[in-house]
Amino acid sequence: MTKDDKPTQPTDLMFGDDELERRLSQTWMTPAGIWGALTTVDHKIIGRRYIATAFVFLAMGGLLALAMRLQLARPEARFIGPDRYNQIFTMHGANMMFLFAVPVMEAMAVYLVPLMVGTRNIAFPRLNAFSYWIFLAGGLLLWISFALDTAPDVGWFAYVPLSGPQYGAGKRADLWAQMITFTEVSALAVAVEIVVTVFKQRAPGMSLDRIPLFVWSMVVTAFLVIMAMPAIMLASSSLIMDRLIGTQFYNPSEGGDVLLWQHLFWFFGHPEVYIIFLPAVGMVSTIIATFSRRPAFGYLPLVMALIATGILAFGLWVHHMFVVGLPRLGESFFTASSMAIAIPAGVQIFCWLATLWAGQPMFKTPMLFVLGFLVTFVIGGLTGVMVASVPFDTQVHDTYFVVAHFHYVLVGGAVFPLLGAIYYWFPKMTGRMMSETLGRWAFGLIFIGFNLTFFPMHILGLEGMPRRIYTYQPEMPWAGMNMFVSLSAVILSLGFLVFFIDVLRSARSGQIASENPWGASTLEWATSSPPPCFNFRRIPVVGARDPLWAQPDELTVAAGLRTDRRELIVSSVVEAQPEASESSPRNSIWPLLAALATTVMLIWSIFSPWAVVWGSIPIGITLTGWFWPKQTPEDES
């Protein structure tokens, strides 16, 4: 309690469980209807929106991939013309990387991290709401441009000078650059929220050595976002200024540098791979421990491997640039770094296998996806070490070998754990179980379809098939393998179709889940499924790494928090000792209005640089409303 609180103010010390729950529900609830949906700052509602929106983008990006495979199934096909094909492969890559892979991992954290650390809401909840609206606006911008035949056509990497003013006519490259701004602002906002939530809002007793492994993975990921994403925002802002107001950042004839783009882009681009992969590592550690019925083997090595991976991720970007003519000595250092990052990955795999070996594994659907991950990620890791070698990379650069490699790393290394995590946490989010039968069918089709689709691409690459071509000649030896790959992609698509059917069916009529259907050990399962609007009736007190296994009957106590306003515990960084109580902002329309004003300014700036000047006025107005102090100290800002 704060010093100014009067003894008569109601706290959780004064009420029994039923009365306390009623009072907390009145304080923390989100109003029903459209107004409540537009103003909510509940991390669970926003997290579910993030996840659902990201999976919609996944489905749409998958349809684009099927269109590309249809075009490439036969030589000299005429299903898609070259201009539309350039838009499709650009949309596919940009959509999957910027609108699905990074947002969905952060969305899982938005929902789960506050529950796993034992707090009632995420830090900066209004910023959290703002981040979702900005993410949604960026996605709509990209897909509306595609519907209007003005989608970006310069690849998801947008290399200059192809995307510069000399060759990138029209507004296509500008749309790509502003889509980047939308998604990176959103990602940076969520990263800050995660860091503050984990370091300052943990439940009493949850010291640094008791933080769940998934939470550790999201902390490291958040720091990667904070340090890497400003590079791509700087790169895309410089690009759009070259195009709109005549700066010369990438024009060699005026003192600029084309390779500056590649350095800035890949300084972000390779850490982004680990921004996608590290949350998946946390998911794998959590699922393996739960279904092995024992704590994860090697907690400290697993945490140190996460941190080491995050650090080493910033020393790899030049291995995307081995063929641009950089000094060989410099390339050798990046080769060494690219191979060294396999060491923490090996430590993690050893710890997971040791956990399985010493436990009593239950092979439910989430565990099946984790086992599929282990197989596919090892293959992707081995080919990653191969392309880290300059002589080999020189031969396979810009061939389908690289396409196969990064799909094994990103789909096998991130999407497989993500699908397992959806099956694992679905009952927590919805209160219903997903179908075990449909789940096994989905896993089988996805695992078989994925390997049949992407493993042959290694062979196509070794046979010399370039990436990003929309057709090829009949005399090239690629037709049979491309037809096989395209047919296999249908199997992969059927697997995802079964998954989406299972999600929709289970959300409506799935078996009712208990509070902890898997018998898991982490705090999110210490409350009902789905959780109430206030998360925990009484704040948990943690005395072990696996509190629901180690202290199932001694978990929560009254913390002296107010019940008439939204109040959280602020704890110390290392030991998580309570230091103070802090109010949490209530629902507000201002984040949505600020997001709309920002959207108008960013889209307007594609057509006129004056938009930055005039568009800042409504942004300033909405931010003033957002932070305007209330009339009484009892209300939160």
N, C-alpha and C positions, 0 to 999 in steps of 0.2 A: 504493500500500500504506500502511496505517496504521503509526504509530510502534511499536505493540505487536506487530506481526506478526514472527514469528521467521523466519529465513532458510530453515528447513526446511519451512515451510508451502507447500503446492503452489499454484503460480500458472500462468497460461497461458504464461508464459515457458519453462516446463520441458518442454512436451509438443509432439509433432507434432499435425497436424490430426486424425487419427483417434482418438488417445488423448484428446486434449483434448475432442473431441465426446462421447466415451463418458463422461468424467468430468462434463462439464457436464450431460449428460442425466440422470445419476444425481442431481445436485444440484437441478436445476430441474424435474424431471418432476412431473406430477400423477398420483397413483395411479389405476389403473383401477377401475371399479365405482362404486357409489352413493356410497361414502365420499369418493372422490376428487372426484366431481361436486359434492358438498355443501361440500367444504372448499377447493376450488381458489381460488387468487388469481392465476392466469395471466390477464393482460389479454386475451389472444386468445380464450380460452374464454368469459370473461365478455362480451367484446364481441360474439361470435357469438350468445350467448344474448340479449343486449339487442336486437340487430338482428332475430333471428327472432321474439322476443316482440312487438316493435314492429310488424312486418309482419303478425302475426296480428291485432293490434288494428286495423291498417289494413283488413284484409279484413272484419273484423266491422263496423267503422264504415262501410265501403262498402255492406254489406248493409242497414244502416239507411238510408243515402242512397237506395238503390233502393226501399225501402219507402215513403219519403216521396214519391219521384217517382211511384210507383204510385198513391198517394193523390191526388196533385195532377194526374194525367193528365186527369181529367175533372171537371167541376163537380159539387158535391154528392155526391162519392163517399163510400161508407160502408165502405171497406176498413179504415180505422183510425179509432177514435174520438178525440175531442179530448184526453182525458186521456193516452191512450197515445201520441198524436202529440206532445204536449208532452214526454213522457219521451224519445221517439225523437230529436227534434231537439236536446234537451239532451244526450243521450248521444252523438249524432253529433258535435256540436261539442266537448264535453269530451273525448271519446275521441280525436278527431283532433288536438286541440291539446296535450293534456296527456299522452296515452298513446302517441301516435305521433310527431308532428312534432318536438317538442323531444327526446324520448328517442332517436329513431333517429339524429338528427344527432350527439348526444353519443355514441351507441353506435359510430358510425363513427370518432369520435375515440378512443374507448377502445381500439379495435382498432388503428388506423393510426398515431396520433401517436407512441407509443413506437418503432415501427418506423421512422417517417420521421425521427425525431431521433436514431436510432442507440443506443437503450438497451435493456436486457433486460426491463424491466417498467415499468409505470406507477408514479408516486409514490403512496404510501399504498395498496398493493394490497388490504389487508383492508378499507379503507374503500370501495374499488371494489366488492368482493364484497357488502358491506353495502348499497350503493346499488342494486345490481340486485335484491336480495331485497325491499327496500322498494318499489321501482318495481313489481315483480310483485304485491306485496300490495295496493298502491293500485289497480292495474288489476282484480284479482280482486274487490276490494270493490265497485267500480263496476258490474261486469258481473253479479255475484251479486245485487246490489240490483235490477238490471233484470229478471233472471229471476224475482225474487220480487215483481215489480210495485211495488217501492218505490224505483224509480230517481229521481234528481233530475228536476224538471220545470220549472225556473226559468230555462232557458237556460244556455249555457256561461259566461255573464257574471254570472248570479245577481244581478241588480239588486235592491236593497232599495227599497221595503218589501216587494216581492213575495216575496223570500226570507226576510224577517224573521219574528219570532214572530207578528205580527198576521195575516199572510196565508199564510205558509208552514207550514201545519199538518203534523203528522207529523214524520218523520225524514228526509224527502227532501233538504231543503236542508242538513241536518247531514251527510249522506253526501257531498254535493258538497264541503262545506267540508273534511272530513277527507281526501277523495281529493286535494284540492289539497295538503294537508300532506304526504301520502305522496310525491307526485310532485315537489314542490319540494325536499324534503329530499334526495331522490335526485339531482335536477339540480344542487343546490348542491354536493353531495359530489363529483360528477364534475367540476364546474367548477374546484374547488380542485385536484383531481388534475391536470387538464390544465395549469393555470398553473404548478404546481410542476415537473411533468415537463418542460415546455418551457423554463423559465427555469433549471433547475438540473441537468438530466440529459441535456443535449444532447451529442452526440458531439464529441470534440476538434476544434476548427477550425470548427465550425458557428456562426459569429458571427451576430449579429442580422440582418445583411444577406445571410445565406445560408440562412435558415430557409425551408423550402418554403411556397408560398403557401397551401396547404390548412392547414398548421399555423398560419400567421398568422391565418387566418380563424377557427380554433378558439380561439386565444388571445383575440381580440377578443370572440368569442361568450361565452367563459367569464367575462370581466369583465362583460359585459352581464348574464349570469345572476346573478353575485354582487351586482350593484348593483340589479337590477330585481326579482328574485324575492322578496326580503324584503318588498316592498310588498304583494304578493298574499298572502303568509303572514300579514302583519299584518292585512290586510283580512278574510281568511277566519277568522282567530282571533277578531277582534272580532265578526264575525257570529255565530260559534258561541257566544261568551260572551253576546251579546245574547239568543240563543235559549235557552241552558241555565241561566244564572245571573243573568239579569235586568239586565245592564249596558245602557246606553242610547246606545251609540256612534252609532247611525243613527236615533234617535227624536227628531225635531225638538221634540216637546212636552216633552221632558225635557232639552233642551240639546244633543241630537245633531244630526247633519246627514246627510240622505239623499245629498247630492252628494258627501260625503266618500267614500262607497263608489266612486262613479264615478272620482273623482280617484285613489284608491289603485289601483283595478283597472286603469285605463287607463295609469297610470304604469308598471305592469308590462305591460299588454296590448299597447301599441304596440312597445316594445322587444322583446317576444316575437316579433313578426313578423320582426324582424331577427335574433333568436336562431335562428330557423328559416332565414332567407334567407342569412345570412353564410356558414355552412358550405357551402351550395350554391354560393356565389361561389367559394370555394376549390376545390370539386370541378370547376367549370367551368374555372378557370384551369389546373388540373392536366391535365385531359383535353385541352383545346385545345392546350397546349404539347406533350403527348406525340404527338398525332395530326397536329400540324403539323410535327413533326420539327425544332423549333427552340425555344429558350428563350422564355418568355413576354415579349412586348413590354411595356416599361414596368413593370419589377418594382417600383420605388419608387412610382410613381403608384398601382399596384394596392394596395400595402400602405397607403399614405396614404388611399386611398379607403375601405379597410376600416375604418381607425381613424376617419375622418371620419363614416362612416355610423354607427358605434357611438356616437359622441358626439352626433350630431344626433338619433339615435333617442330620446333622452330629452327632446327639445323638441317632440314632436309629439302628445302624448297628448290634448290638448284638442280636436284636430280630430274626435275621436269624440263630442264634447259640444257641438257648435256650436248645437244647438237647445234647450239647457237654460236659456238666458237669461243667459249670462255677459256681461261687458262687451265691447262691440264692439272697443274698442282692444286688449284682451287677445287676442281672437280673431284680430285682424290679425297679431299676432306669430306665432301658431301657424300661420296660413296661410302666412306667409313661410317658416317653418321647414319646413313640409310640402312646399313647392315647392323649397326649397334642397337637400333631401336627394336630389333627382333629379340634382344635379350630380355627386356621386361615382359614382352609377349610370351616368351618361353617360360618365365617364372610364373605368370598367371596360369598358363595351361597346366604346368606341373601342380600348382596348388589346387586347381579344379579337379584334376585326375586323382590327386591324393584325397580330396574330400569325398569323391565318389567311391574310391577304394576302401576307405575306412568307414563309410557310412552304410546305410541300407537303402539303396536307391529305389524310388518309386517312379515308374516310367509313365507318368501322365503326360498329356499333350504339351504343357510348358517345358517339361524335361526333354521331350522329343525334339522340339525346336532348338534347344540348347545343344543337344548332341549333333544335330545337323549343322549348327554353327561351328562346333569344334572341327568337323570334317572340312567344311568349305573354307573356314578361315585359315586353316593350316595350308590348304592349297594356295589361297590368295597370298599368304605370307611368304611361301616359298617362291612364287613368281615375283613377289615384290623384291626379294633379295636378288633375284636374277636381273631385273631391270635396274637395280642399283649399280650394276656393273657397267661402266662406260662403254666398253666394246660391245657388249650384248645389247644395251639400250640403243646404241647407234644403229644396230641392225633392225630392231623391232619398233623403233620410235614411229609413232603415227601409223601403226598397223593394228589389226584386230587383236593381236596379242595383248596390247595395252588395254583394249576394250574389255577383253576377258579378265585381265588382272584386276582392274578397278571394280568390275562388277562382283568378282569373288570377294573382294575386300569390303565393299560397301553393302551389297545385298547379303552375301554370306556372313560378313562380319558384323552387320548392324541390323538388317531387316529380320533375319532369322531370330536373333534374341528379342527384337521388338515384338514380333508376333507371339513368341513365347510369353513375353511380359503382358501382352494384352490378355491372353488366356489366363495368366496368373492373377492379374489385378482386376480383371473384369468383374468378378463378384464384389470386390471392394467398391468399385465405381457405380455399379448398378444394383447390387443386391441379388443378382441372379448368376447362375453358373452357365458357362458355355457348354455345348455338346461335346462329350468326349469322342463320340463316333465321328461326327463331322470334323472335329479337330484333327483326328488321325488321318482322315481322308485329305484334309487340307494340307497337312504336313507332308504326306506321301507324294501328292501331286506337285507341291511346290518344290520339295527336295529333288525329286526325279526330274521334273521339268526344268528346274534351274540348272542342274548339272548337264543335262542333255543340250540345253540351249547355249551355255557359255563355255563349257570345256572345249567343244570343237572350234570355238573362236581362237583358241591358242594355235590350233593347226592352221586356220585361215591366215593368221598373222605370220606364222613361219613360212607360209607359202607366198607371202608378199601382198596380201589384200590390204589396201590402205583404209584408214578410217574416213568417215565423213564423205564417202562417195555415194551418189544416189543411184548409180547403175554401173555395169561392167560389161565387157565384151564376151561373147560366147566362147572365144578361144581361150579365155583364162580358165585355169583349173579350179574354179571356186563354185561352180553352179550346183553340183551335187551336195556339197557341204552346206551351202547357204539354204538350199531347200530343206535339208535335215534340221538346221537350226530354226528355221521359220516354223516348221511343223512342231518342233519341241517347244517353241514359245507358246503355242496353243495349249499344251499341257500345263505349262507354268501359269498361264492365264486362268485356266480352269481351277487350279489350286487356289488362286486368289479369289475367284468367284465363289468357291465353296466357303472360304474364310468370311467374305462379306455377308453371304447368306446366313452363316452361323451367327455372326454379330447381330444382324438385324432380327433374326428369329429369337435369339437368346434374350435380347433386350426387351422383347415383348412378352415372351412366354417361357423363358428358361426356368429351370429348377431354382426355387428360392434358396439362396445361400445362407449359411450360418455366419456368425460374426467372423470366424476364423476357419474357413473350410479346409485350408491346407495344413493347419496346425503350425503356422509360421511363427517366427520369433521376434519380429520387429513391430514397432509401436503402431503402425497404421492398422494393424489387426486388433488393437486393444480397444477399439471403439466399434460401433455398429457398422453394418454393411448394407447400404451406403452410409457414410458418416452423417451425423446431424450438422446443421449449419455452423455450430460452434466447435465442431470436431471432437472435443473431449469435455465431458461433464466436469471432471476435476483433472487438473494438470498432472500428467504422469511424473513419477520420480524414478529415475533410472539408476540401477545399481549394478548392471552387467551389460556386456555387449549384446546378449540375446535375452532381453528382459522378460519376454513372455515364456521362455523356457526356464530361466533362472529364478524368477520372482513372480510367478503368475498370480499370487494372492496378496502381494504387497506393492502394487503398482501405482496407485493414485492416492493423493491426499488433497485436502482443501488448501489452496494457496493464498487465500485472502484477497482474491481478485474481485473487483466490482462486478455486480450483475446488472446494474442499470446503465452501463455503458460498455462499449467494446474495449476490453483491456487485456494486455498480454504481459508475460514475464520477460524482462530483459536480463540476460544471463552473461556471465563472464566468458571470454573467448576460450580459455584453456580448460577450466574445470567445470564450466556451466553452472556456477553458483549464482543464485538469484541476486540481482543488484538493484532492480527497481521494477515498477510496473509502468506500462506505457499504453496510451490509448491508441486504438487502431481506427483508421478512417471509416466512416460510414459510406453507404451507397451514394453515388453521385453521377449526374449526367455530364459533368464537365470533362471527364476523360474522353467520352465519345465526341463531344463538341470539339475538343482540342485535336482529336484524330482527324475529324472532318476538315478542320481548318488547315491542318498540316497536309492532308491529301490534296486539297485544292491548290495550295501553294506549290507543292512538288510537281503536280501535273501541269499547272500553268507555267512553271519554269521551263518545261520542255519547249515551249513556244516563245517565251519572252524572258530575258534575264530580269526584267523589272518585276516579275512575279515575286522574286525574293524580297524586294523592298515592300511592295504593297501587300503581299501575302502575309508578311510578318505581323501586320496590324491585327487581323482577326485571331492569329495565334496568340498574340500578346493579350488580347481581350479574354480568350478562353483560359489562358494560364492564370490571369488575374482572378477570374472566377474560381478556378480550381484551388488557389492558395489563399483566397480572401479569408481573413480571420473571422471566426464566428463571434456572435454578440456575448455569449456567456462562456466561461471556462469549462462548463460541463460538456459542450459540444466539441467534436474533434474537427480539425481542419482537413 
